[in-house]
């Protein structure tokens, strides 16, 4: 599975307006709905599912990256979005540092294999310091989308 198969280009946000974890999650899910990746009438319950997951354990994995994710009934295939914040957002990260890159993943609740494959793909990329640094340096949606496409070729 490629990262570009997961990320919804039209939903990518190069500069999140949000300053809190909950608002950032809401902003990213709203962008996915506007891009047609999820139904508008599902935004509230999907946001609730992601935030419930966050309440169990942080998805702030360190190095300025957060990876909120959930398996959701009605989501047809794994879809994701990237949001960046130059100011940083408190995600209660494992390393205690603010988050500058949020990669949010939604997967079909009935397809555990696809969910795990999508998670593996995202983790593989965010473990590469160069990829995270390049994401932080992107200033536009187009730059982020181009980086995602290029990242698939690096592997």
N, C-alpha and C positions, 0 to 999 in steps of 0.2 A: 504494500500500500504506500502511495506517495503522499507527502504532505499536501501537495496541490490538489489531491483528490478529496481532501478533508476540508481545507480552508475555503470559505465562501468569499471570493474576492470583493464582491460588492458590499460586504458587511464589515470589512476591515476598517479599523479606526486608527489613524496615525497619531492622533492626540486626543486621548480621552478627556472629556470635560469633567468627569467624576473625580472626586477626591477621597471617596471611601470605598471599601470593598463591595458593600451591598449595592451602592450606586453604580459602580463599574460593572458588576454582573448584570444589573438591569439595563444599563446602556448597551452592553454587548448583545444581550438577548433581543433587545429592541431593534438593533441593527440587523440581526439575523432575520427578524420578522419583516422588516422593511425590504430586505433583499429577497424575500420569498423563500428562505430556507426553512422557516417554520411558520405555522399559521398564526395570524394576529391574535386569535382568541386563545392561544396557548401560552402567550408571553407570561402571564401572571403565574400560572401553575408551574411552568418550567423554571421561572425565576425562583419560586418557592422551593423547588426540588434542589436546585443548585445551592441555595442558601442553607437548606437543611443539611446538605452534604458538608458544607463549610462548617456548620455547627458541630459536626462529629469530629472533624479534624481539618486542620488548615491544608489548603492546597498551595500555599506559598512554599515552594520547594527550595527556595534559596537562590542566591546569585541574581536577585532582582526579578525572578520569574515566578508567576503563579499559574496553576493549571487546574482551574475549576472544571469539573466534569460530572456528568450524570447519565444514567441510562433512563430513557424516557419512553413511555408508551406512546405510540403514534408517530414517533420520529422514524422516517422510512430508512434512512441510512446515516452513517456517521457524518456529522457536519461540525465545522469548527470556525472560530473567528479569532483574530488577533487584535488586541488593543494595546496601544503604547501610552505611557505617561512619563513626561519628562520630569514632573514634580515628584513622582513616586506615590504609591498608595500602600497603606498599612493593611496587609493581608495576614498579620500575625505569623509571618514566615518563620520557618524553622531556624533561619540564621538571624532573625530579629531585624532584618533590613527591609526597607520599603521595596515595593514591586514596581518595575518599570515596564514589564512585558507580561500581558495576560493572554494566555491561550485557552479559550473556553471550548470544550468539546461536549456535544450531545450525541448520544447513540441510541439505537433501537433497543428497547428494554428486553426484547426477545432474542437478541443476537449478541450473546456474550463474546463470541469469537471475534466479531467485527469490532466490538468495543475494545477488546484487548489489543487487537492489531492496530487500531487507531491510536490508542494510548502509547503503544510501543513506538510507533512512528514519531509521534510528537516528542516523547522522551529522548529518542535517539538524536533529534535535532537540538533540543534545548540543553542537552549535555555537552554540546559543542560550543565552547566559549566564543569562537569566532562568529557563529550564527547569532548568538544572543547579542554580541557587540554590534554586529551589522544591523540587527533589528532596532536596537536603540538609536542607531545613527540615521535610520530612515525618517524622512520628514513628510512623506506623502503616502497615500493609500497605494498609488501605483508603484512606488519604490518597495513597499512591503510585499506586494503581490509578486513583483519581479524577483525579490529575494527568495520568496517561498518556492517559486518555480526553479530558480537557480540551485536552491538547496537540494532539490531532488536529484540534480545532476552530480552533486559533490560526492554522494555516497558511492 
